[in-house]
Amino acid sequence: MWILKRELRKTGREQGTRRDKYNNKRAVKTEESKREIVQEKMVSENIFEEFTILILQISCSR
């Protein structure tokens, strides 16, 4: 029985255990969240640039 469990563990490792699957999912989620954060930063920078351009245009037109 003990040998059988060891063999099962080995085959589990070859197939990819539950822990591996969970870690892979977590890795994918962190990559997605990093991408979202970068996109949010880009959007906020774009809004800031447009706002400053608008202020400059208004101040120059006066």
PDBQT receptor file of N, H, CA, C and O in Angstrom, charges set to zero:
ATOM      1  N   MET A   1       0.832  -1.204   0.000  1.00  0.00    +0.000 N 
ATOM      2  CA  MET A   1       0.000   0.000   0.000  1.00  0.00    +0.000 C 
ATOM      3  C   MET A   1       0.870   1.258   0.000  1.00  0.00    +0.000 C 
ATOM      4  O   MET A   1       0.569   2.227  -0.697  1.00  0.00    +0.000 OA
ATOM      5  N   TRP A   2       1.945   1.237   0.783  1.00  0.00    +0.000 N 
ATOM      6  H   TRP A   2       2.190   0.449   1.349  1.00  0.00    +0.000 HD
ATOM      7  CA  TRP A   2       2.841   2.394   0.870  1.00  0.00    +0.000 C 
ATOM      8  C   TRP A   2       3.511   2.656  -0.471  1.00  0.00    +0.000 C 
ATOM      9  O   TRP A   2       3.639   3.804  -0.896  1.00  0.00    +0.000 OA
ATOM     10  N   ILE A   3       3.942   1.574  -1.142  1.00  0.00    +0.000 N 
ATOM     11  H   ILE A   3       3.839   0.642  -0.797  1.00  0.00    +0.000 HD
ATOM     12  CA  ILE A   3       4.578   1.708  -2.461  1.00  0.00    +0.000 C 
ATOM     13  C   ILE A   3       3.567   2.274  -3.456  1.00  0.00    +0.000 C 
ATOM     14  O   ILE A   3       3.911   3.118  -4.283  1.00  0.00    +0.000 OA
ATOM     15  N   LEU A   4       2.343   1.816  -3.375  1.00  0.00    +0.000 N 
ATOM     16  H   LEU A   4       2.064   1.130  -2.703  1.00  0.00    +0.000 HD
ATOM     17  CA  LEU A   4       1.297   2.293  -4.284  1.00  0.00    +0.000 C 
ATOM     18  C   LEU A   4       1.088   3.799  -4.121  1.00  0.00    +0.000 C 
ATOM     19  O   LEU A   4       0.948   4.521  -5.109  1.00  0.00    +0.000 OA
ATOM     20  N   LYS A   5       1.067   4.273  -2.866  1.00  0.00    +0.000 N 
ATOM     21  H   LYS A   5       1.181   3.687  -2.064  1.00  0.00    +0.000 HD
ATOM     22  CA  LYS A   5       0.896   5.709  -2.632  1.00  0.00    +0.000 C 
ATOM     23  C   LYS A   5       2.047   6.502  -3.235  1.00  0.00    +0.000 C 
ATOM     24  O   LYS A   5       1.836   7.561  -3.827  1.00  0.00    +0.000 OA
ATOM     25  N   ARG A   6       3.272   5.987  -3.083  1.00  0.00    +0.000 N 
ATOM     26  H   ARG A   6       3.443   5.127  -2.602  1.00  0.00    +0.000 HD
ATOM     27  CA  ARG A   6       4.432   6.679  -3.657  1.00  0.00    +0.000 C 
ATOM     28  C   ARG A   6       4.307   6.765  -5.169  1.00  0.00    +0.000 C 
ATOM     29  O   ARG A   6       4.586   7.805  -5.767  1.00  0.00    +0.000 OA
ATOM     30  N   GLU A   7       3.888   5.669  -5.780  1.00  0.00    +0.000 N 
ATOM     31  H   GLU A   7       3.662   4.825  -5.294  1.00  0.00    +0.000 HD
ATOM     32  CA  GLU A   7       3.731   5.658  -7.240  1.00  0.00    +0.000 C 
ATOM     33  C   GLU A   7       2.658   6.658  -7.664  1.00  0.00    +0.000 C 
ATOM     34  O   GLU A   7       2.818   7.365  -8.659  1.00  0.00    +0.000 OA
ATOM     35  N   LEU A   8       1.577   6.711  -6.911  1.00  0.00    +0.000 N 
ATOM     36  H   LEU A   8       1.448   6.136  -6.103  1.00  0.00    +0.000 HD
ATOM     37  CA  LEU A   8       0.511   7.662  -7.223  1.00  0.00    +0.000 C 
ATOM     38  C   LEU A   8       1.021   9.094  -7.121  1.00  0.00    +0.000 C 
ATOM     39  O   LEU A   8       0.684   9.945  -7.944  1.00  0.00    +0.000 OA
ATOM     40  N   ARG A   9       1.843   9.352  -6.097  1.00  0.00    +0.000 N 
ATOM     41  H   ARG A   9       2.117   8.661  -5.428  1.00  0.00    +0.000 HD
ATOM     42  CA  ARG A   9       2.396  10.691  -5.944  1.00  0.00    +0.000 C 
ATOM     43  C   ARG A   9       3.269  11.051  -7.136  1.00  0.00    +0.000 C 
ATOM     44  O   ARG A   9       3.212  12.172  -7.641  1.00  0.00    +0.000 OA
ATOM     45  N   LYS A  10       4.079  10.092  -7.583  1.00  0.00    +0.000 N 
ATOM     46  H   LYS A  10       4.126   9.182  -7.173  1.00  0.00    +0.000 HD
ATOM     47  CA  LYS A  10       4.953  10.345  -8.729  1.00  0.00    +0.000 C 
ATOM     48  C   LYS A  10       4.126  10.687  -9.962  1.00  0.00    +0.000 C 
ATOM     49  O   LYS A  10       4.421  11.653 -10.665  1.00  0.00    +0.000 OA
ATOM     50  N   THR A  11       3.087   9.889 -10.222  1.00  0.00    +0.000 N 
ATOM     51  H   THR A  11       2.847   9.104  -9.651  1.00  0.00    +0.000 HD
ATOM     52  CA  THR A  11       2.271  10.151 -11.412  1.00  0.00    +0.000 C 
ATOM     53  C   THR A  11       1.551  11.478 -11.263  1.00  0.00    +0.000 C 
ATOM     54  O   THR A  11       1.359  12.193 -12.246  1.00  0.00    +0.000 OA
ATOM     55  N   GLY A  12       1.148  11.817 -10.036  1.00  0.00    +0.000 N 
ATOM     56  H   GLY A  12       1.304  11.236  -9.238  1.00  0.00    +0.000 HD
ATOM     57  CA  GLY A  12       0.509  13.107  -9.792  1.00  0.00    +0.000 C 
ATOM     58  C   GLY A  12       1.435  14.251 -10.129  1.00  0.00    +0.000 C 
ATOM     59  O   GLY A  12       1.013  15.257 -10.699  1.00  0.00    +0.000 OA
ATOM     60  N   ARG A  13       2.707  14.096  -9.775  1.00  0.00    +0.000 N 
ATOM     61  H   ARG A  13       3.050  13.279  -9.312  1.00  0.00    +0.000 HD
ATOM     62  CA  ARG A  13       3.683  15.136 -10.073  1.00  0.00    +0.000 C 
ATOM     63  C   ARG A  13       3.863  15.291 -11.576  1.00  0.00    +0.000 C 
ATOM     64  O   ARG A  13       3.973  16.405 -12.088  1.00  0.00    +0.000 OA
ATOM     65  N   GLU A  14       3.892  14.167 -12.274  1.00  0.00    +0.000 N 
ATOM     66  H   GLU A  14       3.802  13.262 -11.858  1.00  0.00    +0.000 HD
ATOM     67  CA  GLU A  14       4.076  14.228 -13.725  1.00  0.00    +0.000 C 
ATOM     68  C   GLU A  14       2.884  14.917 -14.386  1.00  0.00    +0.000 C 
ATOM     69  O   GLU A  14       3.051  15.694 -15.327  1.00  0.00    +0.000 OA
ATOM     70  N   GLN A  15       1.694  14.631 -13.895  1.00  0.00    +0.000 N 
ATOM     71  H   GLN A  15       1.558  14.000 -13.131  1.00  0.00    +0.000 HD
ATOM     72  CA  GLN A  15       0.489  15.199 -14.509  1.00  0.00    +0.000 C 
ATOM     73  C   GLN A  15       0.281  16.656 -14.114  1.00  0.00    +0.000 C 
ATOM     74  O   GLN A  15      -0.417  17.398 -14.804  1.00  0.00    +0.000 OA
ATOM     75  N   GLY A  16       0.879  17.054 -13.023  1.00  0.00    +0.000 N 
ATOM     76  H   GLY A  16       1.446  16.450 -12.463  1.00  0.00    +0.000 HD
ATOM     77  CA  GLY A  16       0.632  18.403 -12.503  1.00  0.00    +0.000 C 
ATOM     78  C   GLY A  16      -0.382  18.309 -11.388  1.00  0.00    +0.000 C 
ATOM     79  O   GLY A  16      -1.553  18.013 -11.627  1.00  0.00    +0.000 OA
ATOM     80  N   THR A  17       0.055  18.554 -10.189  1.00  0.00    +0.000 N 
ATOM     81  H   THR A  17       1.007  18.794  -9.995  1.00  0.00    +0.000 HD
ATOM     82  CA  THR A  17      -0.823  18.375  -9.033  1.00  0.00    +0.000 C 
ATOM     83  C   THR A  17      -1.810  19.528  -8.932  1.00  0.00    +0.000 C 
ATOM     84  O   THR A  17      -1.738  20.505  -9.677  1.00  0.00    +0.000 OA
ATOM     85  N   ARG A  18      -2.722  19.386  -8.000  1.00  0.00    +0.000 N 
ATOM     86  H   ARG A  18      -2.780  18.592  -7.394  1.00  0.00    +0.000 HD
ATOM     87  CA  ARG A  18      -3.693  20.456  -7.762  1.00  0.00    +0.000 C 
ATOM     88  C   ARG A  18      -2.987  21.748  -7.394  1.00  0.00    +0.000 C 
ATOM     89  O   ARG A  18      -3.380  22.833  -7.824  1.00  0.00    +0.000 OA
ATOM     90  N   ARG A  19      -1.945  21.618  -6.598  1.00  0.00    +0.000 N 
ATOM     91  H   ARG A  19      -1.625  20.737  -6.249  1.00  0.00    +0.000 HD
ATOM     92  CA  ARG A  19      -1.213  22.805  -6.159  1.00  0.00    +0.000 C 
ATOM     93  C   ARG A  19      -0.645  23.542  -7.374  1.00  0.00    +0.000 C 
ATOM     94  O   ARG A  19      -0.706  24.770  -7.442  1.00  0.00    +0.000 OA
ATOM     95  N   ASP A  20      -0.093  22.794  -8.329  1.00  0.00    +0.000 N 
ATOM     96  H   ASP A  20      -0.043  21.797  -8.273  1.00  0.00    +0.000 HD
ATOM     97  CA  ASP A  20       0.445  23.421  -9.538  1.00  0.00    +0.000 C 
ATOM     98  C   ASP A  20      -0.649  24.171 -10.279  1.00  0.00    +0.000 C 
ATOM     99  O   ASP A  20      -0.459  25.310 -10.706  1.00  0.00    +0.000 OA
ATOM    100  N   LYS A  21      -1.790  23.522 -10.426  1.00  0.00    +0.000 N 
ATOM    101  H   LYS A  21      -1.944  22.597 -10.080  1.00  0.00    +0.000 HD
ATOM    102  CA  LYS A  21      -2.901  24.169 -11.138  1.00  0.00    +0.000 C 
ATOM    103  C   LYS A  21      -3.312  25.451 -10.418  1.00  0.00    +0.000 C 
ATOM    104  O   LYS A  21      -3.555  26.480 -11.050  1.00  0.00    +0.000 OA
ATOM    105  N   TYR A  22      -3.387  25.377  -9.091  1.00  0.00    +0.000 N 
ATOM    106  H   TYR A  22      -3.190  24.542  -8.578  1.00  0.00    +0.000 HD
ATOM    107  CA  TYR A  22      -3.784  26.546  -8.301  1.00  0.00    +0.000 C 
ATOM    108  C   TYR A  22      -2.759  27.664  -8.460  1.00  0.00    +0.000 C 
ATOM    109  O   TYR A  22      -3.122  28.824  -8.657  1.00  0.00    +0.000 OA
ATOM    110  N   ASN A  23      -1.477  27.311  -8.376  1.00  0.00    +0.000 N 
ATOM    111  H   ASN A  23      -1.182  26.369  -8.216  1.00  0.00    +0.000 HD
ATOM    112  CA  ASN A  23      -0.435  28.322  -8.514  1.00  0.00    +0.000 C 
ATOM    113  C   ASN A  23      -0.445  28.939  -9.901  1.00  0.00    +0.000 C 
ATOM    114  O   ASN A  23      -0.236  30.143 -10.051  1.00  0.00    +0.000 OA
ATOM    115  N   ASN A  24      -0.687  28.119 -10.916  1.00  0.00    +0.000 N 
ATOM    116  H   ASN A  24      -0.856  27.141 -10.795  1.00  0.00    +0.000 HD
ATOM    117  CA  ASN A  24      -0.750  28.655 -12.276  1.00  0.00    +0.000 C 
ATOM    118  C   ASN A  24      -1.906  29.637 -12.409  1.00  0.00    +0.000 C 
ATOM    119  O   ASN A  24      -1.761  30.690 -13.030  1.00  0.00    +0.000 OA
ATOM    120  N   LYS A  25      -3.050  29.294 -11.828  1.00  0.00    +0.000 N 
ATOM    121  H   LYS A  25      -3.167  28.438 -11.323  1.00  0.00    +0.000 HD
ATOM    122  CA  LYS A  25      -4.196  30.210 -11.880  1.00  0.00    +0.000 C 
ATOM    123  C   LYS A  25      -3.859  31.516 -11.180  1.00  0.00    +0.000 C 
ATOM    124  O   LYS A  25      -4.192  32.600 -11.661  1.00  0.00    +0.000 OA
ATOM    125  N   ARG A  26      -3.187  31.394 -10.027  1.00  0.00    +0.000 N 
ATOM    126  H   ARG A  26      -2.917  30.514  -9.637  1.00  0.00    +0.000 HD
ATOM    127  CA  ARG A  26      -2.804  32.602  -9.292  1.00  0.00    +0.000 C 
ATOM    128  C   ARG A  26      -1.841  33.445 -10.108  1.00  0.00    +0.000 C 
ATOM    129  O   ARG A  26      -1.941  34.672 -10.128  1.00  0.00    +0.000 OA
ATOM    130  N   ALA A  27      -0.907  32.783 -10.782  1.00  0.00    +0.000 N 
ATOM    131  H   ALA A  27      -0.826  31.786 -10.766  1.00  0.00    +0.000 HD
ATOM    132  CA  ALA A  27       0.063  33.518 -11.602  1.00  0.00    +0.000 C 
ATOM    133  C   ALA A  27      -0.652  34.262 -12.719  1.00  0.00    +0.000 C 
ATOM    134  O   ALA A  27      -0.334  35.416 -13.006  1.00  0.00    +0.000 OA
ATOM    135  N   VAL A  28      -1.619  33.603 -13.350  1.00  0.00    +0.000 N 
ATOM    136  H   VAL A  28      -1.877  32.665 -13.118  1.00  0.00    +0.000 HD
ATOM    137  CA  VAL A  28      -2.374  34.245 -14.431  1.00  0.00    +0.000 C 
ATOM    138  C   VAL A  28      -3.134  35.442 -13.882  1.00  0.00    +0.000 C 
ATOM    139  O   VAL A  28      -3.155  36.504 -14.504  1.00  0.00    +0.000 OA
ATOM    140  N   LYS A  29      -3.762  35.276 -12.716  1.00  0.00    +0.000 N 
ATOM    141  H   LYS A  29      -3.745  34.413 -12.211  1.00  0.00    +0.000 HD
ATOM    142  CA  LYS A  29      -4.523  36.380 -12.128  1.00  0.00    +0.000 C 
ATOM    143  C   LYS A  29      -3.622  37.571 -11.825  1.00  0.00    +0.000 C 
ATOM    144  O   LYS A  29      -4.002  38.715 -12.076  1.00  0.00    +0.000 OA
ATOM    145  N   THR A  30      -2.430  37.311 -11.286  1.00  0.00    +0.000 N 
ATOM    146  H   THR A  30      -2.122  36.381 -11.083  1.00  0.00    +0.000 HD
ATOM    147  CA  THR A  30      -1.548  38.430 -10.964  1.00  0.00    +0.000 C 
ATOM    148  C   THR A  30      -1.094  39.132 -12.231  1.00  0.00    +0.000 C 
ATOM    149  O   THR A  30      -0.971  40.357 -12.247  1.00  0.00    +0.000 OA
ATOM    150  N   GLU A  31      -0.841  38.372 -13.300  1.00  0.00    +0.000 N 
ATOM    151  H   GLU A  31      -0.941  37.377 -13.287  1.00  0.00    +0.000 HD
ATOM    152  CA  GLU A  31      -0.450  39.000 -14.567  1.00  0.00    +0.000 C 
ATOM    153  C   GLU A  31      -1.581  39.891 -15.077  1.00  0.00    +0.000 C 
ATOM    154  O   GLU A  31      -1.344  41.012 -15.527  1.00  0.00    +0.000 OA
ATOM    155  N   GLU A  32      -2.825  39.378 -15.003  1.00  0.00    +0.000 N 
ATOM    156  H   GLU A  32      -3.018  38.467 -14.637  1.00  0.00    +0.000 HD
ATOM    157  CA  GLU A  32      -3.973  40.168 -15.466  1.00  0.00    +0.000 C 
ATOM    158  C   GLU A  32      -4.117  41.435 -14.628  1.00  0.00    +0.000 C 
ATOM    159  O   GLU A  32      -4.362  42.514 -15.167  1.00  0.00    +0.000 OA
ATOM    160  N   SER A  33      -3.965  41.306 -13.313  1.00  0.00    +0.000 N 
ATOM    161  H   SER A  33      -3.766  40.430 -12.874  1.00  0.00    +0.000 HD
ATOM    162  CA  SER A  33      -4.124  42.490 -12.459  1.00  0.00    +0.000 C 
ATOM    163  C   SER A  33      -3.008  43.496 -12.722  1.00  0.00    +0.000 C 
ATOM    164  O   SER A  33      -3.239  44.704 -12.671  1.00  0.00    +0.000 OA
ATOM    165  N   LYS A  34      -1.789  43.003 -13.005  1.00  0.00    +0.000 N 
ATOM    166  H   LYS A  34      -1.602  42.021 -13.047  1.00  0.00    +0.000 HD
ATOM    167  CA  LYS A  34      -0.698  43.923 -13.344  1.00  0.00    +0.000 C 
ATOM    168  C   LYS A  34      -1.038  44.686 -14.615  1.00  0.00    +0.000 C 
ATOM    169  O   LYS A  34      -0.831  45.897 -14.695  1.00  0.00    +0.000 OA
ATOM    170  N   ARG A  35      -1.564  43.970 -15.613  1.00  0.00    +0.000 N 
ATOM    171  H   ARG A  35      -1.732  42.987 -15.548  1.00  0.00    +0.000 HD
ATOM    172  CA  ARG A  35      -1.944  44.619 -16.869  1.00  0.00    +0.000 C 
ATOM    173  C   ARG A  35      -3.019  45.673 -16.626  1.00  0.00    +0.000 C 
ATOM    174  O   ARG A  35      -2.956  46.772 -17.177  1.00  0.00    +0.000 OA
ATOM    175  N   GLU A  36      -4.012  45.330 -15.793  1.00  0.00    +0.000 N 
ATOM    176  H   GLU A  36      -4.063  44.437 -15.345  1.00  0.00    +0.000 HD
ATOM    177  CA  GLU A  36      -5.088  46.281 -15.498  1.00  0.00    +0.000 C 
ATOM    178  C   GLU A  36      -4.538  47.530 -14.819  1.00  0.00    +0.000 C 
ATOM    179  O   GLU A  36      -4.950  48.644 -15.142  1.00  0.00    +0.000 OA
ATOM    180  N   ILE A  37      -3.614  47.353 -13.884  1.00  0.00    +0.000 N 
ATOM    181  H   ILE A  37      -3.279  46.448 -13.621  1.00  0.00    +0.000 HD
ATOM    182  CA  ILE A  37      -3.028  48.502 -13.182  1.00  0.00    +0.000 C 
ATOM    183  C   ILE A  37      -2.285  49.390 -14.168  1.00  0.00    +0.000 C 
ATOM    184  O   ILE A  37      -2.405  50.614 -14.117  1.00  0.00    +0.000 OA
ATOM    185  N   VAL A  38      -1.519  48.779 -15.065  1.00  0.00    +0.000 N 
ATOM    186  H   VAL A  38      -1.422  47.785 -15.107  1.00  0.00    +0.000 HD
ATOM    187  CA  VAL A  38      -0.777  49.554 -16.067  1.00  0.00    +0.000 C 
ATOM    188  C   VAL A  38      -1.747  50.324 -16.949  1.00  0.00    +0.000 C 
ATOM    189  O   VAL A  38      -1.520  51.496 -17.249  1.00  0.00    +0.000 OA
ATOM    190  N   GLN A  39      -2.843  49.662 -17.372  1.00  0.00    +0.000 N 
ATOM    191  H   GLN A  39      -3.028  48.710 -17.128  1.00  0.00    +0.000 HD
ATOM    192  CA  GLN A  39      -3.833  50.336 -18.219  1.00  0.00    +0.000 C 
ATOM    193  C   GLN A  39      -4.467  51.504 -17.475  1.00  0.00    +0.000 C 
ATOM    194  O   GLN A  39      -4.658  52.574 -18.052  1.00  0.00    +0.000 OA
ATOM    195  N   GLU A  40      -4.797  51.309 -16.193  1.00  0.00    +0.000 N 
ATOM    196  H   GLU A  40      -4.642  50.440 -15.724  1.00  0.00    +0.000 HD
ATOM    197  CA  GLU A  40      -5.389  52.396 -15.406  1.00  0.00    +0.000 C 
ATOM    198  C   GLU A  40      -4.434  53.577 -15.309  1.00  0.00    +0.000 C 
ATOM    199  O   GLU A  40      -4.856  54.729 -15.416  1.00  0.00    +0.000 OA
ATOM    200  N   LYS A  41      -3.147  53.296 -15.106  1.00  0.00    +0.000 N 
ATOM    201  H   LYS A  41      -2.804  52.361 -15.020  1.00  0.00    +0.000 HD
ATOM    202  CA  LYS A  41      -2.156  54.373 -15.025  1.00  0.00    +0.000 C 
ATOM    203  C   LYS A  41      -2.091  55.130 -16.340  1.00  0.00    +0.000 C 
ATOM    204  O   LYS A  41      -2.024  56.359 -16.357  1.00  0.00    +0.000 OA
ATOM    205  N   MET A  42      -2.110  54.382 -17.453  1.00  0.00    +0.000 N 
ATOM    206  H   MET A  42      -2.164  53.383 -17.440  1.00  0.00    +0.000 HD
ATOM    207  CA  MET A  42      -2.046  55.029 -18.761  1.00  0.00    +0.000 C 
ATOM    208  C   MET A  42      -3.253  55.928 -18.974  1.00  0.00    +0.000 C 
ATOM    209  O   MET A  42      -3.119  57.046 -19.473  1.00  0.00    +0.000 OA
ATOM    210  N   VAL A  43      -4.430  55.443 -18.598  1.00  0.00    +0.000 N 
ATOM    211  H   VAL A  43      -4.538  54.535 -18.193  1.00  0.00    +0.000 HD
ATOM    212  CA  VAL A  43      -5.651  56.229 -18.758  1.00  0.00    +0.000 C 
ATOM    213  C   VAL A  43      -5.574  57.494 -17.911  1.00  0.00    +0.000 C 
ATOM    214  O   VAL A  43      -5.906  58.580 -18.387  1.00  0.00    +0.000 OA
ATOM    215  N   SER A  44      -5.137  57.361 -16.659  1.00  0.00    +0.000 N 
ATOM    216  H   SER A  44      -4.867  56.479 -16.273  1.00  0.00    +0.000 HD
ATOM    217  CA  SER A  44      -5.067  58.540 -15.786  1.00  0.00    +0.000 C 
ATOM    218  C   SER A  44      -4.039  59.538 -16.306  1.00  0.00    +0.000 C 
ATOM    219  O   SER A  44      -4.247  60.747 -16.205  1.00  0.00    +0.000 OA
ATOM    220  N   GLU A  45      -2.921  59.042 -16.867  1.00  0.00    +0.000 N 
ATOM    221  H   GLU A  45      -2.752  58.060 -16.948  1.00  0.00    +0.000 HD
ATOM    222  CA  GLU A  45      -1.921  59.948 -17.444  1.00  0.00    +0.000 C 
ATOM    223  C   GLU A  45      -2.495  60.670 -18.656  1.00  0.00    +0.000 C 
ATOM    224  O   GLU A  45      -2.266  61.866 -18.833  1.00  0.00    +0.000 OA
ATOM    225  N   ASN A  46      -3.240  59.947 -19.492  1.00  0.00    +0.000 N 
ATOM    226  H   ASN A  46      -3.426  58.975 -19.347  1.00  0.00    +0.000 HD
ATOM    227  CA  ASN A  46      -3.849  60.566 -20.671  1.00  0.00    +0.000 C 
ATOM    228  C   ASN A  46      -4.838  61.651 -20.264  1.00  0.00    +0.000 C 
ATOM    229  O   ASN A  46      -4.860  62.730 -20.855  1.00  0.00    +0.000 OA
ATOM    230  N   ILE A  47      -5.651  61.365 -19.261  1.00  0.00    +0.000 N 
ATOM    231  H   ILE A  47      -5.633  60.488 -18.782  1.00  0.00    +0.000 HD
ATOM    232  CA  ILE A  47      -6.630  62.346 -18.790  1.00  0.00    +0.000 C 
ATOM    233  C   ILE A  47      -5.903  63.580 -18.261  1.00  0.00    +0.000 C 
ATOM    234  O   ILE A  47      -6.311  64.708 -18.538  1.00  0.00    +0.000 OA
ATOM    235  N   PHE A  48      -4.832  63.369 -17.503  1.00  0.00    +0.000 N 
ATOM    236  H   PHE A  48      -4.500  62.453 -17.279  1.00  0.00    +0.000 HD
ATOM    237  CA  PHE A  48      -4.054  64.482 -16.950  1.00  0.00    +0.000 C 
ATOM    238  C   PHE A  48      -3.466  65.338 -18.076  1.00  0.00    +0.000 C 
ATOM    239  O   PHE A  48      -3.518  66.566 -18.019  1.00  0.00    +0.000 OA
ATOM    240  N   GLU A  49      -2.902  64.676 -19.107  1.00  0.00    +0.000 N 
ATOM    241  H   GLU A  49      -2.859  63.678 -19.154  1.00  0.00    +0.000 HD
ATOM    242  CA  GLU A  49      -2.329  65.411 -20.240  1.00  0.00    +0.000 C 
ATOM    243  C   GLU A  49      -3.397  66.237 -20.952  1.00  0.00    +0.000 C 
ATOM    244  O   GLU A  49      -3.182  67.410 -21.258  1.00  0.00    +0.000 OA
ATOM    245  N   GLU A  50      -4.546  65.622 -21.214  1.00  0.00    +0.000 N 
ATOM    246  H   GLU A  50      -4.722  64.670 -20.965  1.00  0.00    +0.000 HD
ATOM    247  CA  GLU A  50      -5.623  66.336 -21.898  1.00  0.00    +0.000 C 
ATOM    248  C   GLU A  50      -6.107  67.521 -21.062  1.00  0.00    +0.000 C 
ATOM    249  O   GLU A  50      -6.400  68.588 -21.601  1.00  0.00    +0.000 OA
ATOM    250  N   PHE A  51      -6.187  67.329 -19.767  1.00  0.00    +0.000 N 
ATOM    251  H   PHE A  51      -5.949  66.462 -19.330  1.00  0.00    +0.000 HD
ATOM    252  CA  PHE A  51      -6.641  68.390 -18.868  1.00  0.00    +0.000 C 
ATOM    253  C   PHE A  51      -5.669  69.567 -18.888  1.00  0.00    +0.000 C 
ATOM    254  O   PHE A  51      -6.087  70.722 -18.962  1.00  0.00    +0.000 OA
ATOM    255  N   THR A  52      -4.370  69.269 -18.821  1.00  0.00    +0.000 N 
ATOM    256  H   THR A  52      -4.030  68.331 -18.761  1.00  0.00    +0.000 HD
ATOM    257  CA  THR A  52      -3.375  70.353 -18.845  1.00  0.00    +0.000 C 
ATOM    258  C   THR A  52      -3.399  71.077 -20.184  1.00  0.00    +0.000 C 
ATOM    259  O   THR A  52      -3.264  72.299 -20.228  1.00  0.00    +0.000 OA
ATOM    260  N   ILE A  53      -3.568  70.340 -21.274  1.00  0.00    +0.000 N 
ATOM    261  H   ILE A  53      -3.677  69.346 -21.239  1.00  0.00    +0.000 HD
ATOM    262  CA  ILE A  53      -3.651  70.975 -22.597  1.00  0.00    +0.000 C 
ATOM    263  C   ILE A  53      -4.862  71.900 -22.645  1.00  0.00    +0.000 C 
ATOM    264  O   ILE A  53      -4.782  73.016 -23.159  1.00  0.00    +0.000 OA
ATOM    265  N   LEU A  54      -5.979  71.429 -22.109  1.00  0.00    +0.000 N 
ATOM    266  H   LEU A  54      -6.045  70.523 -21.692  1.00  0.00    +0.000 HD
ATOM    267  CA  LEU A  54      -7.197  72.238 -22.093  1.00  0.00    +0.000 C 
ATOM    268  C   LEU A  54      -6.985  73.520 -21.285  1.00  0.00    +0.000 C 
ATOM    269  O   LEU A  54      -7.386  74.600 -21.718  1.00  0.00    +0.000 OA
ATOM    270  N   ILE A  55      -6.363  73.404 -20.126  1.00  0.00    +0.000 N 
ATOM    271  H   ILE A  55      -6.037  72.527 -19.774  1.00  0.00    +0.000 HD
ATOM    272  CA  ILE A  55      -6.089  74.587 -19.289  1.00  0.00    +0.000 C 
ATOM    273  C   ILE A  55      -5.183  75.559 -20.034  1.00  0.00    +0.000 C 
ATOM    274  O   ILE A  55      -5.416  76.767 -20.011  1.00  0.00    +0.000 OA
ATOM    275  N   LEU A  56      -4.154  75.041 -20.691  1.00  0.00    +0.000 N 
ATOM    276  H   LEU A  56      -3.965  74.059 -20.709  1.00  0.00    +0.000 HD
ATOM    277  CA  LEU A  56      -3.244  75.900 -21.448  1.00  0.00    +0.000 C 
ATOM    278  C   LEU A  56      -3.980  76.616 -22.577  1.00  0.00    +0.000 C 
ATOM    279  O   LEU A  56      -3.760  77.804 -22.815  1.00  0.00    +0.000 OA
ATOM    280  N   GLN A  57      -4.849  75.890 -23.267  1.00  0.00    +0.000 N 
ATOM    281  H   GLN A  57      -5.027  74.926 -23.074  1.00  0.00    +0.000 HD
ATOM    282  CA  GLN A  57      -5.612  76.500 -24.362  1.00  0.00    +0.000 C 
ATOM    283  C   GLN A  57      -6.506  77.613 -23.839  1.00  0.00    +0.000 C 
ATOM    284  O   GLN A  57      -6.602  78.677 -24.451  1.00  0.00    +0.000 OA
ATOM    285  N   ILE A  58      -7.158  77.372 -22.710  1.00  0.00    +0.000 N 
ATOM    286  H   ILE A  58      -7.080  76.508 -22.212  1.00  0.00    +0.000 HD
ATOM    287  CA  ILE A  58      -8.051  78.381 -22.131  1.00  0.00    +0.000 C 
ATOM    288  C   ILE A  58      -7.250  79.605 -21.700  1.00  0.00    +0.000 C 
ATOM    289  O   ILE A  58      -7.651  80.741 -21.954  1.00  0.00    +0.000 OA
ATOM    290  N   SER A  59      -6.112  79.364 -21.044  1.00  0.00    +0.000 N 
ATOM    291  H   SER A  59      -5.786  78.442 -20.838  1.00  0.00    +0.000 HD
ATOM    292  CA  SER A  59      -5.310  80.494 -20.562  1.00  0.00    +0.000 C 
ATOM    293  C   SER A  59      -4.699  81.278 -21.727  1.00  0.00    +0.000 C 
ATOM    294  O   SER A  59      -4.536  82.494 -21.628  1.00  0.00    +0.000 OA
ATOM    295  N   CYS A  60      -4.365  80.608 -22.814  1.00  0.00    +0.000 N 
ATOM    296  H   CYS A  60      -4.498  79.620 -22.894  1.00  0.00    +0.000 HD
ATOM    297  CA  CYS A  60      -3.788  81.305 -23.976  1.00  0.00    +0.000 C 
ATOM    298  C   CYS A  60      -4.852  82.076 -24.749  1.00  0.00    +0.000 C 
ATOM    299  O   CYS A  60      -4.556  83.106 -25.354  1.00  0.00    +0.000 OA
ATOM    300  N   SER A  61      -6.072  81.591 -24.731  1.00  0.00    +0.000 N 
ATOM    301  H   SER A  61      -6.313  80.754 -24.239  1.00  0.00    +0.000 HD
ATOM    302  CA  SER A  61      -7.129  82.251 -25.506  1.00  0.00    +0.000 C 
ATOM    303  C   SER A  61      -7.567  83.568 -24.853  1.00  0.00    +0.000 C 
ATOM    304  O   SER A  61      -8.159  84.414 -25.522  1.00  0.00    +0.000 OA
ATOM    305  N   ARG A  62      -7.287  83.752 -23.567  1.00  0.00    +0.000 N 
ATOM    306  H   ARG A  62      -6.806  83.064 -23.024  1.00  0.00    +0.000 HD
ATOM    307  CA  ARG A  62      -7.711  84.976 -22.871  1.00  0.00    +0.000 C 
ATOM    308  C   ARG A  62      -6.829  86.127 -23.178  1.00  0.00    +0.000 C 
ATOM    309  O   ARG A  62      -7.051  87.227 -22.672  1.00  0.00    +0.000 OA
TER     310      ARG A  62
